[in-house]
Amino acid sequence: MLVVVQLIKTRWTVPHGQRPPQLCQGTPERLSVMPLPPTGFVQGAVLHHTEFDETNAYTRPTRANLRTYSDLRHLYHNGLGLRLNSLPQLEVLLRLPEQTTSTTIMQLAIGEWGQLSYKTRFGLEREATYTKYTFNITYRAYLDPFVFMRGNPTHTLHLPLEHSP
């Protein structure tokens, strides 16, 4: 079995006193999982990490990589953790920056996919930096590079904004 996690991270700044936009216009919340790992067949986990920011007006990623893991215990990224239950189900755990314990936020059966998103804000005197994290997660028998492009997620969770000093 295979777990695929896609993290799309979008960062933008807002001058002090201006109202921040809810979303950066035109940035995707799901992408195809490309490029495929060179070996083709993968077991364990795949992490597809893509970042967008203002440097190129959000027209293309400023960073993108794909990594494979043979063991889920090593996959804990930006507060997201995964654990396989004996059912078998995939348990998705989250530890936000200010928390010390992980909370189970969704469980995925084989073939399902879920989407989790949350935003953080880091404020300075002159401007605030917002970051939106969108995680697309699936648990399946094989790697389909277009899994997140086909249909809607089985589970969705949008968490409130996290503030940092």
Disulfide bonds with the S-S distance in Angstrom:
none
